[in-house]
Amino acid sequence: MPVKKVKEEEVDDFLQDDLFADQKVKEDPELDHDCKTETHTSPTFNCKEEQSPVMEIKQEEESDLKEDFQKDSFPTNEMRHTAMKAHHCTECGKTFCWKSHLKSHQKIHTGEKPYQCTTCGKSFRTRGEVNTHQRTHTGLKPYQCTTCGKSFKTNSDLVTHQRTHTGEKPYQCSDCGKAFSQTSNLKSHQRIHTGEKPYQCSDCGKAFNQMSHLQGHQRIHTGVKPYQCTTCGRSFKTKAELSSHQRTHTKEKPYQCTICGWSFRHYSALTAHQKVHTRLEYEQN
């Protein structure tokens, strides 16, 4: 039987929708395999009326497309791995498994943003990005933490949040071994080792290794103090300064010395105290 040629763009869209559909079936076993939608309320509803709007492949082509992809696109695991990342970006050299992923990536270089939000007009590179953005208007948060019940707009936000419960820190610094729960925090940390300071103040030229540090610094020039204490009304330039100040009201002392057990309101006070133990240990030796 000749292999049916399938457009990679169609395969990508189909796989995303089918993956979502399979998840819905797991959540509701009574849901018929061909009737997988986000708006399901009854196992007897009409498929055609409730078909997910994200599906772009014609109904009559779905079964053929899935069969061709699963059976014919990669007949063996070896062929599947050989085909992996066969598409190269000529600008930066990054490789991709699918041509459609390469095309989406290339928009970073071209600046093309063909998908526009119908509410505010903001443009995005991919359909997925505009769909995620639109949740800021609708308030939809479909991803819920099963531990604490908190909801999120994106699955990636949920995965990151869940690490606060599990304590998982999968991103490790290759220089010092320190681990982080988010890759962005690792990248920020690594600048301590490299000395890189990519964020520069346009007023005085001072550079910083984190955007948040630059933003806090710029308030020295602007005089803006957006963080206000709800107890006494005093305002601060950064959230960290506000949090530190609020401990004067709550009497909280979260920083504890592991040697003698003394607690402190500020981390700087703890580090200064620990030097006492270091000096005593040196004098005894």
PAZAPA-4460 file (N, C-alpha, C; in steps of 0.05 Angstrom, whole numbers, plus 32768, in hexadecimal, padded with zeros to 4 digits):
% residues 285
    n_x    n_y    n_z   ca_x   ca_y   ca_z    c_x    c_y    c_z   seq   type   mol
   8011   7FE8   8000   8000   8000   8000   8012   8019   8000     1      M     A
   800E   802C   7FEE   801F   8044   7FED   801A   8056   8005     2      P     A
   8030   8062   800E   802E   8073   8025   8022   808E   801E     3      V     A
   800D   8096   802D   8000   80AF   8028   8012   80C6   8032     4      K     A
   8017   80DA   8022   8027   80F1   802A   8017   8104   803B     5      K     A
   8021   8109   8053   8013   811A   8066   8023   8133   806C     6      V     A
   8017   814A   806A   8024   8163   8071   802C   8163   808E     7      K     A
   8044   816C   8094   804E   816C   80B0   803D   817F   80C1     8      E     A
   8034   8196   80B5   8024   81A9   80C4   800B   819B   80CE     9      E     A
   7FFF   818A   80BC   7FE7   817C   80C4   7FEC   8167   80D9    10      E     A
   8003   815A   80D7   800A   8146   80EB   800D   8153   8106    11      V     A
   801B   816A   8107   8020   8178   8120   8005   817F   812D    12      D     A
   7FF3   818C   811E   7FD9   8194   8129   7FCA   817B   8132    13      D     A
   7FCB   8166   8122   7FBC   814E   8128   7FC6   8142   8142    14      F     A
   7FE1   8140   8145   7FEC   8134   815D   7FE5   8143   8176    15      L     A
   7FE6   815E   8175   7FDF   816E   818C   7FC2   816A   8194    16      Q     A
   7FB0   8169   8180   7F94   8165   8186   7F8F   8149   8190    17      D     A
   7F9D   8135   8184   7F98   8119   818C   7FA2   8114   81A8    18      D     A
   7FB9   8121   81AF   7FC5   811E   81CA   7FB1   8129   81DE    19      L     A
   7FA6   8141   81D8   7F93   814D   81EA   7F7A   813C   81ED    20      F     A
   7F72   8130   81D6   7F5A   811F   81D6   7F5E   8106   81E7    21      A     A
   7F75   80FA   81E4   7F7B   80E2   81F3   7F7B   80E8   8211    22      D     A
   7F84   80FF   8219   7F84   8107   8235   7F67   8109   823F    23      Q     A
   7F56   8115   822E   7F3A   8117   8236   7F2C   80FC   8239    24      K     A
   7F34   80E9   8229   7F29   80CE   822B   7F32   80C1   8245    25      V     A
   7F4B   80C5   824D   7F55   80BA   8266   7F45   80C6   827E    26      K     A
   7F3F   80E0   827B   7F30   80ED   8291   7F13   80E3   8292    27      E     A
   7F07   80DC   827A   7EEC   80D3   8279   7EEA   80BB   8267    28      D     A
   7EEC   80A2   8271   7EED   808A   8261   7ED4   8086   8251    29      P     A
   7EBD   8093   8259   7EA4   808F   824A   7EA4   809F   8230    30      E     A
   7EB7   80B1   822D   7EB9   80C1   8215   7EC2   80B1   81FD    31      L     A
   7EB2   80B0   81E9   7EB9   80A1   81D1   7ED3   80AB   81C4    32      D     A
   7EE4   8099   81B9   7EFE   80A1   81AF   7EFB   80B5   8198    33      H     A
   7EE6   80B4   8189   7EE3   80C7   8173   7ED4   80E0   817B    34      D     A
   7ECD   80E2   8194   7EBE   80F9   819D   7ECD   8106   81B4    35      C     A
   7EE6   8110   81AE   7EF7   811A   81C3   7EF8   8139   81C1    36      K     A
   7EEA   8146   81D3   7EEB   8164   81D3   7EEC   816F   81EF    37      T     A
   7EF3   8188   81F0   7EF6   8195   820A   7EDA   819C   8216    38      E     A
   7EC5   819C   8206   7EAB   81A5   8210   7E99   818E   8215    39      T     A
   7EA4   8175   8219   7E93   815E   821E   7E83   8160   8238    40      H     A
   7E6A   815A   8236   7E59   815A   824E   7E49   8140   8250    41      T     A
   7E47   8131   823A   7E38   8118   823B   7E43   8104   8227    42      S     A
   7E44   80EA   822E   7E50   80D6   821C   7E3F   80D2   8203    43      P     A
   7E28   80DF   8201   7E17   80DA   81E9   7E15   80F2   81D7    44      T     A
   7E26   8107   81DC   7E22   811F   81CB   7E2C   811B   81AF    45      F     A
   7E25   812E   819E   7E2B   812D   8181   7E47   8136   817C    46      N     A
   7E58   8124   8170   7E74   812B   816B   7E77   8143   8159    47      C     A
   7E68   8144   8143   7E6C   8159   8130   7E65   8175   813C    48      K     A
   7E52   8176   814D   7E4B   818F   8159   7E5F   8199   816E    49      E     A
   7E6D   8186   817B   7E80   818D   8190   7E9D   818B   8188    50      E     A
   7EA3   8187   816E   7EBE   8184   8164   7ECF   819C   816D    51      Q     A
   7EE7   8196   8178   7EF9   81AB   8181   7F00   81BE   816A    52      S     A
   7EFF   81D9   816F   7F06   81EC   8159   7F22   81EB   8151    53      P     A
   7F34   81DF   8162   7F51   81DF   815B   7F57   81CB   8144    54      V     A
   7F45   81B8   813F   7F49   81A4   812A   7F47   81B0   810F    55      M     A
   7F5C   81AD   80FF   7F5B   81B8   80E4   7F59   81A2   80CE    56      E     A
   7F5F   8189   80D6   7F5E   8173   80C3   7F42   816A   80BF    57      I     A
   7F39   8165   80A7   7F1E   815E   80A1   7F17   8144   80B0    58      K     A
   7EFE   8142   80B9   7EF4   812C   80C8   7EFA   8111   80BA    59      Q     A
   7EF4   8110   80A0   7EF6   80F7   8092   7F13   80EF   808D    60      E     A
   7F27   8101   8092   7F43   80FB   808D   7F51   80F3   80A7    61      E     A
   7F44   80F7   80BE   7F52   80F3   80D7   7F5D   80D7   80DB    62      E     A
   7F4C   80C3   80D7   7F55   80A7   80DC   7F6B   809F   80C9    63      S     A
   7F69   80A8   80AF   7F7E   80A1   809C   7F98   80AF   80A3    64      D     A
   7F96   80C8   80AC   7FAE   80D7   80B3   7FBD   80CB   80CA    65      L     A
   7FAD   80C4   80DF   7FBA   80B8   80F6   7FC6   809D   80F0    66      K     A
   7FB8   808D   80E0   7FC3   8072   80D8   7FDC   8075   80C8    67      E     A
   7FDC   8088   80B4   7FF4   808C   80A3   800B   8095   80B4    68      D     A
   8006   80A7   80C7   801C   80B1   80D7   8028   809C   80E9    69      F     A
   8017   808D   80F6   8020   8079   8109   802D   8061   80FC    70      Q     A
   8023   8058   80E5   802D   8040   80D9   8042   8044   80C3    71      K     A
   803F   805A   80B5   804F   805E   809D   8065   8073   80A0    72      D     A
   8061   8088   80B1   8075   809D   80B2   808F   8093   80BE    73      S     A
   808E   8083   80D4   80A6   8079   80E0   80A1   805B   80E6    74      F     A
   80A5   8049   80D2   80A0   802D   80D6   80B0   8020   80ED    75      P     A
   80C8   802B   80F2   80D9   801F   8108   80E3   8036   8119    76      T     A
   80EB   802E   8132   80F7   8042   8144   8110   804E   8139    77      N     A
   8120   803D   812B   8139   8047   8120   8134   805D   810C    78      E     A
   8120   8059   80FB   811A   806D   80E6   810F   8086   80F4    79      M     A
   8100   8083   810A   80F5   809A   8118   810B   80AB   8123    80      R     A
   811F   809F   812F   8135   80AE   813B   8147   80BA   8125    81      H     A
   8149   80AC   810E   8159   80B7   80F8   814D   80D0   80ED    82      T     A
   8132   80D1   80ED   8124   80E8   80E2   8123   80FF   80F6    83      A     A
   812A   80FA   810F   8128   810F   8123   813A   8126   811D    84      M     A
   8130   813E   8120   813F   8157   811D   814D   8159   8102    85      K     A
   813D   8154   80ED   8149   8155   80D2   8146   8171   80C6    86      A     A
   8139   8183   80D4   8135   819E   80C8   8145   81B3   80D8    87      H     A
   8157   81C0   80C9   816A   81D3   80D5   8163   81F0   80CE    88      H     A
   8166   8200   80E3   8163   821D   80DF   817D   8229   80D3    89      C     A
   817B   8236   80BD   8193   8241   80B0   819E   8259   80BE    90      T     A
   818E   8265   80D0   8196   827D   80DE   81A7   8276   80F7    91      E     A
   819D   8263   8107   81AB   825D   8120   81B4   8240   8123    92      C     A
   81AD   822F   8110   81B6   8213   8111   81A5   8201   8122    93      G     A
   8190   820B   812F   817F   81FA   8140   8171   81E6   812E    94      K     A
   816D   81CD   8139   8160   81B8   8129   8145   81B0   8135    95      T     A
   8133   81A6   8123   8118   819F   812B   8110   8185   811E    96      F     A
   80FD   8178   812B   80F3   815E   8121   80DF   8163   810A    97      C     A
   80D0   8179   810B   80BB   817E   80F8   80C1   8199   80E9    98      W     A
   80BA   8199   80D0   80BE   81B1   80C0   80AD   81C8   80CA    99      K     A
   8095   81C2   80D4   8083   81D6   80DE   808F   81E3   80F7   100      S     A
   809D   81D4   8108   80AA   81DF   811F   80C1   81F2   8117   101      H     A
   80CF   81EA   8102   80E4   81FC   80F7   80D8   8216   80ED   102      L     A
   80C2   8214   80DE   80B5   822C   80D4   80AC   823F   80EA   103      K     A
   80A2   8232   8100   8099   8242   8117   80B1   8250   8124   104      S     A
   80C7   8241   8126   80E0   824C   8132   80EB   8263   8122   105      H     A
   80EA   8260   8107   80F6   8274   80F6   80E9   8290   80F9   106      Q     A
   80D0   8290   8103   80C2   82A9   8107   80D0   82BA   811D   107      K     A
   80E0   82AC   812E   80F0   82BB   8141   8104   82CD   8133   108      I     A
   8110   82C3   811D   8124   82D2   810E   8116   82E7   80FC   109      H     A
   8100   82DF   80F0   80F3   82F2   80DD   80E1   8306   80EB   110      T     A
   80D9   8300   8104   80C8   8312   8113   80AA   830F   810B   111      G     A
   80A5   82FC   80FA   8089   82F8   80F1   8077   82EE   8108   112      E     A
   8060   82FB   810A   804C   82F3   811E   8030   82F4   8111   113      K     A
   802A   82DE   8103   8011   82DD   80F3   7FF7   82D8   8103   114      P     A
   7FFA   82D0   811D   7FE1   82CA   812C   7FDB   82E1   813F   115      Y     A
   7FC3   82EC   813B   7FBB   8304   814A   7FA4   82FF   815D   116      Q     A
   7FA6   830B   8175   7F91   8309   8189   7F7A   831B   8180   117      C     A
   7F62   830F   817E   7F4B   831E   8175   7F40   8331   818A   118      T     A
   7F4A   832F   81A2   7F41   8341   81B8   7F52   835A   81BA   119      T     A
   7F6C   8357   81BA   7F7E   836F   81BE   7F90   8375   81A6   120      C     A
   7F90   8362   8193   7FA0   8367   817B   7FBD   835F   817D   121      G     A
   7FC6   8356   8194   7FE2   834D   8197   7FE8   8335   8185   122      K     A
   8000   8334   8179   8006   831F   8166   801A   830C   8171   123      S     A
   8019   82F3   8167   802A   82DD   8171   8034   82CC   815A   124      F     A
   804A   82BD   8160   8056   82AC   814C   8046   8293   8146   125      R     A
   803A   8288   815A   802C   826E   8156   800F   8270   815F   126      T     A
   7FFF   825E   8156   7FE3   825C   815E   7FE1   8255   817C   127      R     A
   7FF3   8244   8185   7FF3   823C   81A1   7FF8   8254   81B3   128      G     A
   800A   8266   81AB   8010   827E   81BB   7FF8   8290   81BD   129      E     A
   7FEA   8294   81A7   7FD2   82A6   81A8   7FBC   8299   81B8   130      V     A
   7FB9   827F   81B7   7FA5   8271   81C7   7FAB   8274   81E5   131      N     A
   7FC4   8272   81EC   7FCC   8275   8208   7FC8   8292   8211   132      T     A
   7FCF   82A5   8200   7FCC   82C1   8206   7FAF   82C9   820B   133      H     A
   7F9D   82BE   81FB   7F81   82C5   81FD   7F75   82BD   8218   134      Q     A
   7F82   82AB   8227   7F78   82A4   8241   7F7C   82BB   8255   135      R     A
   7F8D   82CF   824E   7F90   82E7   825F   7F77   82F8   825D   136      T     A
   7F69   82F6   8247   7F4F   8304   8243   7F38   82F5   824F   137      H     A
   7F38   82DB   824A   7F21   82CA   8253   7F23   82C2   8270   138      T     A
   7F3B   82C3   827B   7F3F   82BA   8297   7F40   829C   829A   139      G     A
   7F40   828D   8283   7F3F   8270   8284   7F5A   8265   828E   140      L     A
   7F58   8253   82A2   7F6F   8246   82AD   7F69   8228   82AE   141      K     A
   7F6D   821A   8298   7F64   81FE   8296   7F76   81EA   82A3   142      P     A
   7F8E   81F2   82AC   7FA1   81DF   82B8   7FA2   81E2   82D6   143      Y     A
   7F98   81CE   82E4   7F95   81CF   8301   7FA8   81BC   8310   144      Q     A
   7FB4   81C7   8325   7FC6   81B6   8336   7FB5   81A3   8347   145      C     A
   7FBB   818A   8346   7FAB   8176   8354   7FB2   8176   8372   146      T     A
   7FC8   8183   8379   7FD0   8184   8396   7FC3   819A   83A5   147      T     A
   7FC4   81B3   839A   7FB9   81CA   83A8   7FA1   81D7   839A   148      C     A
   7F9B   81CF   8382   7F83   81D9   8374   7F88   81F3   8365   149      G     A
   7FA0   81FE   8366   7FA6   8217   8357   7FA5   8212   8339   150      K     A
   7F9A   8225   832A   7F97   8222   830D   7FAA   8234   82FE   151      S     A
   7FB1   822B   82E5   7FC4   823A   82D5   7FBB   823C   82B8   152      F     A
   7FC5   8250   82AA   7FBD   8254   828E   7FCB   8240   827B   153      K     A
   7FE3   8237   8282   7FF2   8225   8271   7FFB   820D   8280   154      T     A
   8000   81F7   8271   8009   81DE   827E   8025   81E2   8289   155      N     A
   8036   81F2   827B   8051   81F6   8284   8052   8204   829F   156      S     A
   803F   8217   82A3   803D   8225   82BD   8035   8211   82D3   157      D     A
   8023   81FF   82CC   801B   81EB   82E0   8032   81D8   82E7   158      L     A
   8041   81CF   82D3   8058   81BD   82D8   806C   81CB   82EA   159      V     A
   8072   81E5   82E5   8084   81F4   82F5   807A   81F7   8312   160      T     A
   8061   81FD   8314   8054   8200   832F   8056   81E6   833F   161      H     A
   8051   81D0   8332   8050   81B6   8340   806B   81AF   834D   162      Q     A
   8080   81BB   8343   809A   81B6   834F   809D   81C3   836B   163      R     A
   808B   81D6   8371   808B   81E1   838C   8081   81CC   83A0   164      T     A
   8071   81B9   8397   8067   81A4   83A8   807A   818C   83A9   165      H     A
   8085   8186   8392   8097   816E   8390   80B4   8174   8399   166      T     A
   80BB   818E   8397   80D7   8195   839E   80EA   818F   8387   167      G     A
   80E0   8187   8370   80F0   817F   835A   80FF   8197   834F   168      E     A
   8119   8194   834A   812A   81A9   833E   813B   819C   8328   169      K     A
   812F   8199   8310   813D   818A   82FB   8153   8198   82EC   170      P     A
   8156   81B3   82F1   8169   81C2   82E2   8182   81C8   82F3   171      Y     A
   8198   81BC   82EC   81B0   81BE   82FE   81C6   81CE   82F0   172      Q     A
   81D3   81DE   8300   81EA   81EE   82F6   8202   81DC   82F3   173      C     A
   820E   81DC   82DB   8225   81CB   82D6   823F   81D6   82E3   174      S     A
   823E   81EE   82ED   8256   81FA   82FA   8257   81F4   8318   175      D     A
   8240   81F8   8325   8241   81F4   8343   822D   81DF   834D   176      C     A
   821D   81D4   833B   820A   81BF   8343   81F0   81C8   834F   177      G     A
   81EC   81E2   8353   81D3   81EC   835E   81BC   81E5   834B   178      K     A
   81A5   81DD   8356   818F   81D4   8345   8177   81E8   8348   179      A     A
   8167   81E9   8332   8151   81FC   8331   8138   81EE   8326   180      F     A
   8121   81F9   832C   8108   81EE   8323   8100   81F9   8308   181      S     A
   810C   820F   82FF   8106   821B   82E5   8120   8220   82D6   182      Q     A
   811F   821C   82BC   8137   8220   82AB   813E   823D   82AA   183      T     A
   812A   824F   82AD   8130   826C   82AC   8141   8274   82C5   184      S     A
   813B   8267   82DC   814A   826D   82F4   8167   8263   82F2   185      N     A
   816A   824C   82E4   8185   8241   82DF   8195   8254   82CE   186      L     A
   8189   825D   82B8   8197   8270   82A6   819F   8289   82B4   187      K     A
   818D   8293   82C5   8194   82AB   82D4   81AB   82A6   82E7   188      S     A
   81AB   828F   82F5   81C0   8288   8307   81DB   8285   82FA   189      H     A
   81DB   8279   82E2   81F4   8274   82D4   8203   828E   82CD   190      Q     A
   81F5   82A4   82CC   8202   82BE   82C7   8215   82C6   82DE   191      R     A
   8210   82BA   82F5   8223   82BF   830C   823E   82B4   8305   192      I     A
   823F   829D   82F7   8258   8290   82F0   8265   829D   82D7   193      H     A
   8254   82A5   82C4   825F   82B0   82AB   8265   82CE   82AD   194      T     A
   8258   82DB   82C1   825C   82F8   82C4   824B   8308   82B0   195      G     A
   823A   82FA   82A1   822A   8308   828D   8215   831A   829B   196      E     A
   8213   8333   8291   81FF   8346   829A   81F1   8353   8282   197      K     A
   81DD   8345   8277   81D1   834E   825E   81BD   8364   8261   198      P     A
   81B5   836B   8279   81A0   837F   827D   81AD   8399   8287   199      Y     A
   81AC   83AE   8276   81BA   83C7   827C   81A6   83DE   827F   200      Q     A
   81AC   83EE   8293   819C   8406   8299   81A1   841B   8284   201      C     A
   818C   8425   8277   818F   8439   8262   8195   8455   826E   202      S     A
   8192   8458   8288   8197   8472   8295   81B4   8476   829E   203      D     A
   81BF   8460   82AB   81DA   8463   82B5   81EE   844F   82AB   204      C     A
   81E4   843B   829B   81F6   8428   828F   81FC   8410   82A0   205      G     A
   81F3   840F   82B9   81F8   83F8   82CB   81EB   83DF   82C0   206      K     A
   81F9   83C9   82C1   81EF   83B0   82B6   81E8   839C   82CC   207      A     A
   81D6   8389   82C5   81CC   8376   82D8   81C9   835B   82CB   208      F     A
   81CA   8346   82DB   81C7   832B   82D0   81AB   8321   82D0   209      N     A
   8198   8330   82DB   817C   8329   82DB   816B   8342   82D4   210      Q     A
   8156   833D   82C5   8144   8353   82BD   8137   835F   82D5   211      M     A
   812F   834F   82E9   8122   8359   8301   8134   836C   8310   212      S     A
   814E   8366   8310   8161   8377   831E   8163   8392   8310   213      H     A
   8163   8392   82F5   8163   83AB   82E6   814A   83BB   82EB   214      L     A
   8133   83AE   82EB   811A   83BC   82F0   8119   83C9   830C   215      Q     A
   8124   83BA   8320   8126   83C5   833B   8138   83DD   833C   216      G     A
   814F   83DB   832D   8162   83F1   832C   8157   840A   831F   217      H     A
   8148   8406   8309   813D   841D   82FB   812B   842E   830B   218      Q     A
   811F   8422   8320   810D   8432   8332   811D   8446   8342   219      R     A
   8138   8443   8344   8148   8457   8351   8146   8471   8341   220      I     A
   8146   846E   8326   8145   8485   8314   8129   8491   8313   221      H     A
   8115   847F   8312   80F9   8488   830F   80EC   8490   8329   222      T     A
   80F6   8484   8340   80EA   848A   835A   80D1   847A   835F   223      G     A
   80CA   8468   834D   80B2   8458   8350   80B6   8443   8366   224      V     A
   80A2   8441   8378   80A2   842C   838D   8086   841E   838C   225      K     A
   8084   840A   837B   806A   83FE   8376   8060   83EA   838C   226      P     A
   8072   83E2   839E   806B   83CE   83B2   8066   83DB   83CD   227      Y     A
   804C   83DA   83D5   8044   83E8   83ED   803C   83D4   8404   228      Q     A
   8045   83DB   841C   803E   83CB   8433   8021   83D0   843B   229      C     A
   8012   83BA   843D   7FF5   83BD   8444   7FF1   83C3   8461   230      T     A
   8006   83C1   8471   8004   83C6   848E   8009   83E3   8495   231      T     A
   801F   83EE   848A   8026   840A   8491   8026   841D   847A   232      C     A
   8023   8412   8462   8021   8424   844A   803C   842C   843E   233      G     A
   8051   8424   8449   806C   842A   843F   8070   841C   8424   234      R     A
   807D   842A   8411   8081   841F   83F6   809E   8418   83F1   235      S     A
   80A2   8405   83DE   80BD   83FB   83D9   80C1   83F7   83BB   236      F     A
   80DB   83F7   83B3   80E1   83F5   8396   80DE   83D8   838C   237      K     A
   80E4   83C4   839D   80E3   83A8   8395   80D1   8398   83A8   238      T     A
   80C8   8381   839E   80B7   836F   83AD   80C7   8363   83C4   239      K     A
   80E1   835E   83BF   80F3   8353   83D4   80F6   8366   83EB   240      A     A
   80F8   8380   83E6   80FA   8394   83FB   80E0   8395   840B   241      E     A
   80C9   8393   83FE   80B0   8393   840C   80AE   837B   841E   242      L     A
   80B5   8363   8413   80B3   834A   8423   80C5   834C   843C   243      S     A
   80DD   8357   8439   80EF   835A   844F   80E4   836D   8464   244      S     A
   80D8   8383   845A   80CC   8397   846D   80B4   838B   847C   245      H     A
   80A3   837B   846F   808B   8370   847B   8092   835F   8493   246      Q     A
   80AA   8354   8494   80B1   8343   84AB   80B4   8354   84C5   247      R     A
   80B7   836E   84C2   80B8   837F   84DA   809C   8380   84E7   248      T     A
   8088   837B   84D7   806C   837A   84E2   8065   835E   84EC   249      H     A
   806D   834A   84DC   8065   832E   84E3   8077   8321   84F7   250      T     A
   808F   832D   84FB   80A4   8323   850D   80AF   8308   8503   251      K     A
   80A9   8301   84EA   80B3   82E8   84DE   80D1   82E8   84DB   252      E     A
   80DE   82D2   84E2   80FB   82CF   84DF   8100   82B4   84D1   253      K     A
   8100   82B5   84B6   8101   829D   84A6   811E   8292   84A2   254      P     A
   8132   82A1   84A9   814E   8299   84A4   815A   828F   84BE   255      Y     A
   815F   8275   84BF   8169   8268   84D8   8186   825E   84D4   256      Q     A
   8196   8263   84E9   81B1   8259   84E9   81B1   823B   84EF   257      C     A
   81BE   822B   84DE   81BE   820E   84E1   81D1   8205   84F7   258      T     A
   81E1   8217   8501   81F4   8210   8516   81E9   8214   8532   259      I     A
   81DD   822B   8537   81D3   8231   8552   81B5   8235   8553   260      C     A
   81A8   8236   853C   818B   8238   853C   817F   8254   853E   261      G     A
   818F   8268   8540   8185   8284   8541   8178   828A   8526   262      W     A
   8162   829A   8527   8154   82A1   850F   8155   82BF   850A   263      S     A
   8152   82C7   84F1   8155   82E3   84E9   8140   82EA   84D4   264      F     A
   8139   8304   84D5   8125   830E   84C1   8131   8311   84A5   265      R     A
   814B   8317   84A4   8158   831D   848A   816F   8309   8485   266      H     A
   8172   8301   846C   8187   82EE   8465   81A3   82FB   846A   267      Y     A
   81A5   8315   8466   81BF   8322   846A   81C7   8320   8487   268      S     A
   81B3   8321   8499   81B9   831F   84B6   81C3   8303   84BD   269      A     A
   81B7   82EF   84B0   81C0   82D3   84B4   81DC   82CF   84AB   270      L     A
   81E3   82D9   8493   81FF   82D5   8489   8213   82E3   849B   271      T     A
   820B   82FB   84A5   821D   8309   84B7   8221   82FA   84D1   272      A     A
   820B   82EE   84DB   820D   82DD   84F3   821E   82C5   84F0   273      H     A
   821C   82B8   84D9   822B   829F   84D4   8249   82A3   84D4   274      Q     A
   8251   82BC   84CE   826E   82C2   84CF   8279   82C0   84EB   275      K     A
   8267   82C4   84FE   826F   82C1   851B   8278   82A4   8520   276      V     A
   8269   8291   8516   8270   8275   8519   828A   826E   850A   277      H     A
   828C   8279   84F2   82A4   8274   84E2   82BD   827F   84F0   278      T     A
   82BB   8297   84FD   82D2   82A3   850B   82D8   8292   8523   279      R     A
   82C4   828A   8532   82C8   827A   854A   82D6   825F   8544   280      L     A
   82CD   8253   852F   82D8   823A   8526   82F6   823D   851F   281      E     A
   82FC   8253   8511   8317   8259   8509   8329   825D   8522   282      Y     A
   831F   826D   8536   832E   8272   854E   8333   8259   855F   283      E     A
   8320   8247   855F   8324   822E   856E   8338   821C   8562   284      Q     A
   833A   821D   8548   834E   820C   8539   8369   8219   8539   285      N     A
***
